[in-house]
Every structure is written in C-alpha cells, then in structure tokens.
Amino acid sequence: ELPDFHAKDTLRLVVISDTHGYERALTDTDCLEPWLFINDTLKSAEEETNTDGIQTDLCVVKNSYLLPEGDILLHLGDFAVDRGGTARQNALDRFDRWLSLQPHPVKIVVRGNHDPAQVKFSLSQATYVTRP
C-alpha cells in the first residue's frame, strides 16, 4: 500500500524512461502510436499541415493521468527519437510540451545515450541532467 500522497513527510517519485517519442502513450490512451513512417520520413500521427501550412494537433490531450501522482517526475533517459533534422527537433518540442502538461511540480530529465547533449525545456522548465 502506498503512503498517503498528501502527508507532509512523504516524497513520491514517479520514474519513467526509454519513451523514445512515445511519452503520450503514458497519459493519453487515444495517442498510443504517435509515429508513422511515410516515404522514409518520420511524421507524427498527431500532426498534419492544414491548407494554410500551419501544423495542427490532431490528437486531443486528455491527460487522463495514467502516471501516478507524485512530487517529482523523473525521466531516466532516452526520450529522443533516433532520427535527425527537423523530425528530431519536432519530437523534442513535443516531449517538452508533454512534460509541461504533467501535474508533477518538479520535473527532472536525465540524459540517456540516445539523447542530445543540450536541450532547453522552455515550456516545462524541466531540469536536464547531462553528467553525474
């Protein structure tokens, strides 16, 4: 049995890792497959370009919070997708947006071997740890 989440002497860590672009599957059951390979190009199933050339989000984030409540959300590496260029940057931006929607007051991301050396999580304000 878990301790009372609201007790003053309790610190609850929520630990995840190796999401590789599938982080939304942890919190949104309608978005279990975020990536499609089309003509050897990595595209997000949640986005398409409308007639004005603007990226639109096709998947409504429900935030049903399949992750447990906690004080700290720890991602222990390998959040990035194994692609380059704009596909990788778009995935990093989506990861930051997803982090920003999580209710955990503190978010810490530890760099994994697939992750970039430097990332600024401007939306989520997550702390990025790149060295021991």
N, C-alpha and C positions, 0 to 999 in steps of 0.2 A: 504494500500500500504506500502510495506517495504521501509525503508530508503535505501539510496544509500550505498551499501556494501563497497565501496571504500572511502567513506567520512572519514576524519581523526577523527571526533568526534563521530563516530559510533562504537559500540561494539556489535557484533552479536554472541549470544549464540545459539548453536544447542543442544537441550536437548533430550536424549533418556533414556529408562530404560527397565528393565524386558525382556532382549533379550534371556536369558537362552540358549545360544548356537545358536540362530537364527539371529545373527547380520548381517550375509551376505545377508539375505533377504532384508535388508535396502539399500543395494548398488549394488546388483548383481541379476538381475531378473532370471538368469539361475540357481541359487542356493537357491531356496525358501525352500527346505526341506533338511537341512543338516544332519539330524539324521535318522538312521534306527535301529530298534531293531531286532537283529538276534540272536536266541537262548539265549534270555535274556541278551545279551551283547550289550552295546551301541557302535555302529560303526558309523563312519562318512560316509555319502554317497559320499563325495568328495575324499575319500582316499581308496586305496587298496594296498596290498603288491604285488610288482612285483616278478618275478622269482628270483631276487637277494635278496629278503627280504627287499627291500627299500620301504618306504612309498612314494607314488606318489600322486600328486594332480590331480584329475580327473575333477575338475571344474575350468575353467579359470576365474580369477578375472578380470572382465571387468571394475570395478569402474565407472559405469555409473553415479555415484554420485546422487542417489536418495535423499540423505541427502542434505539439503540446504548448501550453502557456509556459512562459519562463522569463527570467530576468535577463538572461544573456543568450543570444543566438550565436553559436559558434559554427562557422563553416570551415572544416579542416582540409581544404584544398581541392583542386581540380573542379573548379566551377566553369572554366573556359571551355569553349568548343575547339576541336582540333582542326580549325580552318584558319585561313589568313584573311588579310584585307578587310573590306567593309563587313563581311559576314561575321568576322570575329568581333569587330568593334560594335556592331549591332547587338550581338549576343551579350557583350559586356554591359551595354546600356540597358538591355532588358533585365539582366541579373541585378543591376543596381536598382532599377525600378521595382523589381520584385522584392528585394531586400527592404526598400523604403515602405512597402505595404505591410510588412510583418510587424506585429504588435510588441515585439521584444524591445525594451528600452535601450539595450546595448547590443550592438552587432559587431562581431569580430570575424574577419576573414583571414585565414592563414593560407599563404601561397603554397600551391601544390606544384608538382613537376610539369604540369600542362598549362599553368597559369602565367600571365605576363609578369615581368619584373616590377612594373609600376602600373597602378590603377588608382584613379581618384573616384571614390564613391560619393559623388556630389549630392545625389538625391537622398541616399540612405544614411550618409555620414558614418558609414561602417569604417572601422579601423582595419587597415590592411597590414598584416604582419608578414614581412618577407624574409626575415632572418631569425634565428633562435635567440 
